[in-house]
Amino acid sequence: LVYKPGTWLDGSPTLLTGDGDGTVNLRSLNACERWAKRRFGFSLNKRPLKSVPLAGAEHLKILHDPRVTDYITTVMKHD
C-alpha cells in the first residue's frame, strides 16, 4: 500500500503490486538479505545467509511445497 505524502492513515492508499509470492512483495521477501548484508556482510554467525528463490511458490502453500521440505531436509543432513 502506498500513501500520498502527508496522508499516512488519513488518506486512501493505492495498492501497488509487483513481483513476489502472491502475498508478499519481492522487496519485502528480500529484507533478510538486505539486513544481513548491513549487519554481518552476508554472514550470520560466521555462516553465509542463503536465499533460495522457488519459481511459482505461493506464500500460503510454501510449507507444503516438496521443494521446500526437500531442501530443508538436505540442509539439515549436511550441516
Z-matrix of the N, CA and C atoms (Angstrom, degrees):
N
C 1 1.443
C 2 1.515 1 109.12
N 3 1.298 2 115.80 1 135.20
C 4 1.458 3 121.37 2 179.91
C 5 1.527 4 108.06 3 -119.89
N 6 1.328 5 114.81 4 125.10
C 7 1.464 6 120.92 5 176.94
C 8 1.523 7 108.93 6 -100.97
N 9 1.318 8 116.84 7 144.24
C 10 1.459 9 120.60 8 174.62
C 11 1.523 10 108.09 9 -66.45
N 12 1.330 11 118.00 10 147.04
C 13 1.464 12 120.29 11 179.13
C 14 1.532 13 111.41 12 -51.96
N 15 1.329 14 115.53 13 132.93
C 16 1.459 15 121.62 14 177.82
C 17 1.517 16 114.62 15 82.26
N 18 1.351 17 118.02 16 5.03
C 19 1.468 18 119.83 17 -178.69
C 20 1.521 19 112.80 18 -119.07
N 21 1.307 20 118.27 19 16.66
C 22 1.462 21 122.09 20 -177.31
C 23 1.525 22 110.70 21 -51.12
N 24 1.291 23 117.44 22 119.92
C 25 1.462 24 127.73 23 -179.81
C 26 1.526 25 114.58 24 65.95
N 27 1.326 26 118.68 25 -10.31
C 28 1.462 27 120.60 26 176.34
C 29 1.529 28 111.48 27 -97.08
N 30 1.314 29 116.10 28 -25.24
C 31 1.459 30 120.13 29 -175.96
C 32 1.513 31 111.29 30 -101.42
N 33 1.293 32 115.70 31 179.04
C 34 1.459 33 121.93 32 176.34
C 35 1.523 34 108.34 33 -94.99
N 36 1.337 35 117.35 34 121.38
C 37 1.464 36 119.42 35 -178.61
C 38 1.528 37 111.63 36 -75.80
N 39 1.308 38 114.47 37 159.83
C 40 1.456 39 122.34 38 173.81
C 41 1.519 40 107.28 39 -102.64
N 42 1.319 41 116.99 40 132.31
C 43 1.455 42 121.03 41 177.44
C 44 1.518 43 108.07 42 -80.07
N 45 1.317 44 116.70 43 119.42
C 46 1.452 45 123.00 44 179.79
C 47 1.521 46 107.47 45 -110.34
N 48 1.308 47 117.06 46 114.54
C 49 1.459 48 120.56 47 -179.41
C 50 1.523 49 109.75 48 -98.90
N 51 1.305 50 115.77 49 158.99
C 52 1.454 51 120.94 50 179.56
C 53 1.511 52 109.83 51 -165.88
N 54 1.307 53 116.74 52 -166.06
C 55 1.457 54 121.29 53 178.44
C 56 1.517 55 109.44 54 -65.60
N 57 1.303 56 116.22 55 148.70
C 58 1.456 57 121.32 56 178.34
C 59 1.518 58 109.73 57 164.46
N 60 1.323 59 115.76 58 -157.01
C 61 1.456 60 120.54 59 -176.18
C 62 1.530 61 112.95 60 -105.15
N 63 1.306 62 116.99 61 16.05
C 64 1.448 63 121.13 62 179.87
C 65 1.516 64 112.88 63 94.81
N 66 1.315 65 117.38 64 -15.93
C 67 1.466 66 122.43 65 177.94
C 68 1.516 67 110.41 66 -125.47
N 69 1.325 68 116.35 67 -46.38
C 70 1.461 69 122.33 68 -176.76
C 71 1.527 70 109.03 69 -112.11
N 72 1.329 71 116.31 70 132.38
C 73 1.453 72 122.18 71 179.40
C 74 1.526 73 110.23 72 -67.06
N 75 1.312 74 116.82 73 150.00
C 76 1.465 75 122.24 74 -178.51
C 77 1.526 76 112.07 75 -56.65
N 78 1.323 77 117.03 76 -37.15
C 79 1.472 78 119.75 77 178.96
C 80 1.534 79 110.66 78 -59.41
N 81 1.313 80 117.30 79 -41.67
C 82 1.464 81 120.98 80 177.79
C 83 1.520 82 111.31 81 -70.73
N 84 1.339 83 116.64 82 -37.84
C 85 1.460 84 119.76 83 178.70
C 86 1.527 85 111.43 84 -62.69
N 87 1.324 86 116.84 85 -28.85
C 88 1.465 87 121.51 86 -179.85
C 89 1.522 88 113.18 87 -88.59
N 90 1.313 89 118.22 88 4.68
C 91 1.465 90 121.36 89 -177.44
C 92 1.524 91 112.22 90 -59.32
N 93 1.319 92 118.61 91 -38.46
C 94 1.472 93 121.09 92 179.94
C 95 1.520 94 111.17 93 -62.66
N 96 1.320 95 116.22 94 -39.14
C 97 1.466 96 119.64 95 178.16
C 98 1.524 97 110.93 96 -64.62
N 99 1.328 98 116.57 97 -44.26
C 100 1.469 99 119.59 98 179.40
C 101 1.527 100 110.56 99 -64.35
N 102 1.323 101 117.23 100 -41.72
C 103 1.463 102 121.55 101 179.51
C 104 1.533 103 110.16 102 -62.75
N 105 1.323 104 117.22 103 -47.44
C 106 1.464 105 120.77 104 -178.48
C 107 1.521 106 111.44 105 -63.42
N 108 1.315 107 116.73 106 -38.61
C 109 1.465 108 119.61 107 179.72
C 110 1.524 109 110.51 108 -63.38
N 111 1.344 110 116.45 109 -43.70
C 112 1.471 111 119.88 110 179.34
C 113 1.531 112 111.13 111 -68.17
N 114 1.302 113 117.27 112 -41.96
C 115 1.467 114 121.29 113 -172.07
C 116 1.523 115 113.21 114 -84.18
N 117 1.313 116 116.49 115 -42.31
C 118 1.462 117 120.10 116 -171.58
C 119 1.522 118 114.25 117 -125.41
N 120 1.303 119 118.73 118 3.72
C 121 1.459 120 119.77 119 -175.52
C 122 1.517 121 111.17 120 62.95
N 123 1.325 122 116.70 121 40.59
C 124 1.461 123 125.21 122 -178.30
C 125 1.513 124 113.43 123 69.28
N 126 1.316 125 118.47 124 18.29
C 127 1.455 126 120.40 125 175.68
C 128 1.518 127 108.65 126 -124.28
N 129 1.299 128 116.92 127 125.40
C 130 1.452 129 122.58 128 179.15
C 131 1.522 130 107.20 129 -112.84
N 132 1.334 131 116.11 130 114.91
C 133 1.464 132 121.05 131 -176.01
C 134 1.524 133 111.28 132 53.16
N 135 1.318 134 115.97 133 42.79
C 136 1.469 135 124.36 134 179.50
C 137 1.528 136 112.63 135 65.41
N 138 1.311 137 117.25 136 15.17
C 139 1.460 138 120.97 137 174.46
C 140 1.524 139 107.02 138 -118.41
N 141 1.307 140 117.64 139 139.44
C 142 1.466 141 118.96 140 -179.03
C 143 1.530 142 110.87 141 -68.34
N 144 1.292 143 115.01 142 143.01
C 145 1.457 144 120.97 143 172.63
C 146 1.517 145 106.57 144 -80.46
N 147 1.306 146 116.72 145 130.93
C 148 1.456 147 119.22 146 -178.46
C 149 1.520 148 109.76 147 -122.59
N 150 1.296 149 114.86 148 127.01
C 151 1.453 150 122.20 149 176.07
C 152 1.522 151 107.35 150 -105.32
N 153 1.318 152 116.42 151 130.16
C 154 1.458 153 120.55 152 -177.64
C 155 1.529 154 109.16 153 -118.89
N 156 1.331 155 117.20 154 100.32
C 157 1.465 156 119.08 155 178.31
C 158 1.527 157 110.77 156 -71.94
N 159 1.311 158 116.43 157 137.35
C 160 1.460 159 121.49 158 178.89
C 161 1.529 160 108.38 159 -122.03
N 162 1.317 161 115.90 160 108.01
C 163 1.466 162 120.88 161 -177.98
C 164 1.525 163 110.45 162 -57.62
N 165 1.316 164 115.81 163 130.46
C 166 1.456 165 121.26 164 176.16
C 167 1.516 166 115.33 165 79.04
N 168 1.330 167 117.83 166 2.07
C 169 1.467 168 120.20 167 179.87
C 170 1.521 169 109.77 168 -68.67
N 171 1.331 170 116.02 169 137.00
C 172 1.457 171 121.07 170 178.25
C 173 1.518 172 109.69 171 -107.31
N 174 1.317 173 115.77 172 142.34
C 175 1.465 174 123.14 173 -173.41
C 176 1.531 175 113.06 174 -50.24
N 177 1.307 176 117.85 175 -52.65
C 178 1.459 177 120.69 176 -174.45
C 179 1.524 178 113.63 177 -82.09
N 180 1.317 179 117.51 178 -13.46
C 181 1.467 180 120.74 179 -178.26
C 182 1.523 181 112.74 180 -102.22
N 183 1.321 182 117.55 181 -2.19
C 184 1.464 183 120.59 182 -172.02
C 185 1.535 184 113.03 183 -64.43
N 186 1.329 185 117.30 184 -31.41
C 187 1.466 186 119.70 185 -179.73
C 188 1.520 187 112.70 186 -69.10
N 189 1.328 188 116.67 187 -17.99
C 190 1.461 189 120.82 188 178.93
C 191 1.526 190 111.78 189 -107.13
N 192 1.311 191 117.04 190 7.74
C 193 1.460 192 122.34 191 -179.60
C 194 1.525 193 107.96 192 -81.72
N 195 1.337 194 118.84 193 118.38
C 196 1.466 195 120.66 194 -177.87
C 197 1.529 196 113.49 195 -59.21
N 198 1.326 197 118.35 196 -25.99
C 199 1.468 198 119.71 197 177.15
C 200 1.527 199 110.45 198 -63.98
N 201 1.321 200 116.29 199 -36.41
C 202 1.466 201 121.17 200 -179.98
C 203 1.521 202 110.32 201 -70.38
N 204 1.324 203 117.03 202 -51.33
C 205 1.468 204 119.49 203 -178.51
C 206 1.528 205 111.28 204 -64.79
N 207 1.323 206 117.58 205 -36.90
C 208 1.471 207 120.08 206 176.84
C 209 1.525 208 110.80 207 -64.03
N 210 1.329 209 116.91 208 -42.63
C 211 1.465 210 120.47 209 179.97
C 212 1.528 211 110.89 210 -64.53
N 213 1.319 212 117.07 211 -46.54
C 214 1.470 213 120.83 212 179.90
C 215 1.522 214 110.44 213 -61.21
N 216 1.326 215 117.11 214 -42.78
C 217 1.465 216 121.01 215 178.35
C 218 1.523 217 110.76 216 -61.26
N 219 1.322 218 117.57 217 -44.09
C 220 1.466 219 121.60 218 179.11
C 221 1.523 220 111.33 219 -61.71
N 222 1.313 221 117.21 220 -45.45
C 223 1.467 222 121.16 221 179.99
C 224 1.522 223 110.53 222 -63.08
N 225 1.315 224 117.23 223 -43.01
C 226 1.469 225 120.41 224 -178.43
C 227 1.523 226 111.65 225 -65.91
N 228 1.314 227 118.01 226 -34.66
C 229 1.461 228 121.41 227 179.59
C 230 1.524 229 111.80 228 -71.75
N 231 1.337 230 117.38 229 -29.38
C 232 1.459 231 121.00 230 -175.52
C 233 1.511 232 113.80 231 -99.42
N 234 1.313 233 118.74 232 -3.53
C 235 1.458 234 120.27 233 -178.10
C 236 1.474 235 111.85 234 -97.26
